[in-house]
Amino acid sequence: MLFESLPRVANVSLAALIAEIGPCSSDATTGEQVAALCGAAPVTRASGKSRSVGFRYTANKPARAAITGFADNSRHSSAWAGDCYRRARSRGARHPHAVRILARGWVRVIWACWTTDTPYAPCRHRGEQLLVTAT
C-alpha cells in the first residue's frame, strides 16, 4: 500500500485517508487542488485594493477531518512534521491553523506518492532530509 508507511497512520486513519482523499485525488490535477478540496488550503478573497485570506468553510468535511487528524498525529513521530508545526505556532498560528498548515504539506506528499505510485519513505522526503542535515 502507498500510505501504510506514513508516520503514525493507524488502521482507522489509513482507511479514512484512502476513502476521503482518494476520490479527491482522482478528480484533481494538482496537489493544491486536492488541498483545496480537503479544506487544508486557505481561501483568498480579493477585490480592488483589498485582499484577505481566511478559513475555507466550503470543503469536504470528512476529508478535512481525515487529513487534519492524520497531520496532528504525525507531528509526534515525524521530525519534519513536528518542525513544520512548531514553526507555524511560532509565527502565531493557533493549534487548528498550525495543523491545517501541516495537513497542506502532507497533502502535497500524499499527492506525490499517489501520482508516482511510490510508497512514502522518509529517506526520499526532501523536508526530512533537509531537517536531518541541519541538525
KEKE-3310 file (N, C-alpha, C; in steps of 0.2 Angstrom, whole numbers, plus 5000, padded with zeros to 4 digits):
npx = (5004:5002:5001:5004:5016:5016:5020:5014:5001:4986:4975:4962:4964:4971:4962:4952:4959:4961:4948:4943:4952:4956:4946:4946:4959:4958:4950:4956:4969:4981:4991:4988:4975:4969:4972:4964:4951:4950:4950:4962:4969:4970:4957:4957:4951:4949:4947:4948:4958:4958:4963:4960:4964:4958:4949:4944:4928:4919:4921:4926:4921:4923:4935:4943:4943:4949:4962:4968:4967:4976:4988:4989:4992:5004:5014:5020:5029:5036:5050:5050:5037:5034:5043:5038:5025:5029:5036:5025:5017:5026:5025:5013:5001:4987:4983:4973:4975:4989:4989:4982:4990:5001:4994:4992:5005:5006:4997:5003:5013:5007:5000:5011:5015:5004:5003:5015:5015:5022:5027:5027:5042:5053:5066:5067:5060:5061:5060:5062:5075:5082:5080:5086:5100:5102:5102)
npy = (4994:5011:5021:5016:5017:5030:5041:5037:5033:5025:5010:5015:5028:5027:5020:5031:5041:5035:5033:5046:5055:5049:5049:5063:5065:5058:5066:5078:5088:5094:5094:5105:5107:5096:5099:5110:5105:5097:5106:5110:5120:5138:5151:5164:5180:5193:5210:5224:5235:5228:5213:5197:5183:5168:5155:5140:5137:5130:5114:5097:5090:5078:5073:5084:5082:5069:5071:5082:5075:5065:5073:5079:5069:5064:5073:5070:5059:5062:5070:5081:5085:5088:5099:5108:5111:5117:5128:5135:5137:5146:5157:5162:5156:5148:5132:5124:5130:5129:5115:5113:5119:5110:5099:5103:5102:5088:5084:5087:5079:5066:5067:5067:5054:5047:5051:5046:5033:5028:5021:5030:5036:5041:5044:5048:5060:5076:5087:5080:5076:5088:5093:5084:5085:5098:5097)
npz = (5000:4997:5007:5019:5026:5031:5044:5060:5055:5058:5057:5056:5053:5041:5033:5033:5026:5014:5009:5009:5004:4992:4982:4980:4975:4963:4956:4955:4947:4952:4967:4975:4972:4977:4991:4992:4990:5001:5011:5017:5012:5012:5008:4997:4996:4985:4980:4971:4980:4991:5000:5007:5017:5022:5032:5024:5022:5014:5010:5008:5022:5029:5023:5027:5041:5041:5035:5043:5056:5054:5051:5064:5072:5066:5069:5080:5078:5067:5062:5052:5051:5065:5066:5056:5062:5074:5069:5063:5074:5081:5073:5076:5074:5079:5087:5078:5066:5064:5062:5051:5042:5042:5037:5024:5019:5021:5012:5000:5000:5000:4988:4979:4981:4977:4963:4958:4961:4971:4987:5003:5009:5022:5019:5006:5007:5004:5014:5026:5024:5023:5036:5044:5040:5044:5058)
capx = (5000:5006:5001:5005:5022:5016:5021:5008:4995:4983:4971:4956:4966:4973:4955:4949:4963:4960:4941:4941:4957:4957:4941:4948:4965:4957:4946:4961:4975:4987:4991:4985:4968:4967:4972:4958:4945:4950:4950:4968:4971:4966:4954:4959:4946:4952:4943:4951:4964:4958:4964:4960:4965:4954:4947:4940:4922:4916:4926:4924:4922:4926:4942:4947:4944:4954:4969:4970:4968:4982:4993:4990:4996:5011:5019:5023:5034:5040:5054:5048:5030:5035:5046:5033:5020:5032:5037:5018:5015:5030:5023:5007:4996:4984:4984:4970:4978:4995:4988:4980:4996:5004:4990:4993:5011:5005:4993:5007:5017:5002:4999:5017:5015:4999:5004:5021:5014:5028:5026:5031:5049:5056:5073:5066:5056:5066:5059:5065:5082:5085:5080:5091:5106:5103:5104)
capy = (5000:5018:5026:5012:5019:5037:5041:5036:5031:5019:5007:5019:5034:5025:5019:5037:5044:5032:5034:5053:5058:5045:5052:5070:5064:5056:5071:5084:5088:5096:5093:5111:5106:5091:5103:5115:5101:5094:5111:5111:5126:5144:5154:5171:5185:5199:5214:5231:5235:5224:5206:5194:5176:5165:5148:5138:5133:5125:5109:5091:5090:5071:5073:5088:5078:5064:5074:5085:5071:5062:5078:5081:5063:5063:5078:5067:5055:5064:5076:5086:5087:5092:5106:5112:5113:5122:5135:5138:5140:5152:5163:5165:5152:5143:5124:5121:5133:5125:5108:5114:5121:5104:5095:5105:5099:5081:5083:5088:5072:5061:5068:5065:5047:5045:5051:5042:5026:5025:5022:5036:5034:5047:5045:5052:5066:5082:5091:5076:5076:5095:5094:5079:5088:5104:5096)
capz = (5000:4996:5013:5026:5029:5033:5051:5065:5052:5061:5053:5055:5050:5035:5029:5031:5021:5007:5007:5008:4999:4986:4977:4979:4971:4956:4952:4954:4943:4956:4974:4978:4971:4982:4997:4992:4991:5008:5016:5020:5009:5014:5003:4996:4993:4983:4977:4971:4983:4997:5000:5014:5017:5028:5033:5019:5025:5009:5008:5010:5029:5031:5021:5031:5047:5040:5034:5049:5061:5052:5052:5071:5075:5063:5071:5086:5076:5061:5063:5048:5053:5071:5064:5052:5067:5078:5065:5062:5081:5082:5069:5079:5072:5084:5085:5072:5060:5063:5060:5044:5038:5042:5033:5017:5017:5020:5005:4994:5000:4998:4981:4975:4982:4973:4956:4955:4963:4976:4994:5007:5013:5024:5016:5000:5008:5005:5020:5031:5023:5025:5043:5047:5038:5048:5065)
cpx = (5004:5006:5002:5011:5022:5017:5014:5001:4992:4978:4965:4958:4968:4967:4952:4952:4962:4953:4940:4946:4957:4952:4943:4954:4963:4953:4951:4966:4982:4986:4987:4977:4965:4967:4966:4952:4945:4950:4956:4971:4967:4962:4956:4953:4949:4947:4946:4957:4964:4959:4964:4961:4962:4953:4943:4934:4919:4921:4923:4926:4925:4933:4946:4948:4949:4961:4972:4971:4975:4988:4995:4994:5003:5016:5023:5029:5038:5043:5052:5041:5030:5038:5041:5027:5023:5033:5030:5016:5019:5028:5016:5001:4993:4984:4980:4973:4984:4994:4986:4986:5000:5001:4991:4999:5010:5001:4998:5011:5013:5001:5005:5017:5010:5000:5010:5020:5020:5026:5030:5037:5052:5063:5073:5062:5061:5066:5063:5073:5085:5085:5085:5098:5107:5104:5110)
cpy = (5006:5021:5022:5014:5026:5036:5041:5036:5025:5016:5012:5025:5033:5024:5026:5041:5041:5033:5041:5056:5055:5048:5059:5070:5062:5061:5077:5083:5090:5094:5099:5110:5101:5095:5107:5111:5098:5099:5112:5118:5132:5147:5161:5175:5191:5204:5221:5231:5231:5217:5203:5186:5173:5158:5146:5134:5128:5120:5103:5089:5083:5071:5078:5085:5073:5066:5078:5081:5067:5066:5079:5075:5062:5068:5075:5062:5056:5070:5082:5089:5091:5099:5111:5115:5118:5128:5138:5141:5146:5158:5166:5161:5148:5136:5122:5124:5130:5118:5108:5115:5114:5099:5097:5102:5092:5080:5083:5081:5067:5061:5066:5057:5044:5045:5047:5035:5023:5026:5028:5033:5041:5049:5049:5058:5072:5086:5087:5076:5082:5096:5089:5082:5094:5103:5092)
cpz = (5000:5003:5020:5029:5031:5041:5055:5061:5055:5056:5051:5051:5043:5030:5028:5026:5014:5005:5006:5003:4993:4981:4975:4974:4964:4952:4951:4949:4946:4963:4978:4977:4976:4989:4998:4993:4998:5013:5020:5017:5011:5007:5003:4993:4992:4979:4977:4974:4990:4996:5007:5013:5023:5027:5027:5022:5020:5007:5010:5017:5032:5029:5025:5038:5046:5039:5040:5055:5060:5054:5059:5074:5072:5066:5077:5084:5070:5062:5059:5050:5060:5070:5061:5057:5071:5075:5064:5069:5082:5078:5071:5078:5078:5082:5079:5066:5058:5060:5053:5039:5037:5037:5026:5015:5016:5013:4999:4994:4998:4990:4977:4976:4977:4965:4953:4957:4967:4983:4998:5010:5015:5021:5009:5001:5009:5011:5026:5030:5025:5032:5046:5046:5042:5055:5066)
residu = (MET:LEU:PHE:GLU:SER:LEU:PRO:ARG:VAL:ALA:ASN:VAL:SER:LEU:ALA:ALA:LEU:ILE:ALA:GLU:ILE:GLY:PRO:CYS:SER:SER:ASP:ALA:THR:THR:GLY:GLU:GLN:VAL:ALA:ALA:LEU:CYS:GLY:ALA:ALA:PRO:VAL:THR:ARG:ALA:SER:GLY:LYS:SER:ARG:SER:VAL:GLY:PHE:ARG:TYR:THR:ALA:ASN:LYS:PRO:ALA:ARG:ALA:ALA:ILE:THR:GLY:PHE:ALA:ASP:ASN:SER:ARG:HIS:SER:SER:ALA:TRP:ALA:GLY:ASP:CYS:TYR:ARG:ARG:ALA:ARG:SER:ARG:GLY:ALA:ARG:HIS:PRO:HIS:ALA:VAL:ARG:ILE:LEU:ALA:ARG:GLY:TRP:VAL:ARG:VAL:ILE:TRP:ALA:CYS:TRP:THR:THR:ASP:THR:PRO:TYR:ALA:PRO:CYS:ARG:HIS:ARG:GLY:GLU:GLN:LEU:LEU:VAL:THR:ALA:THR)
# end
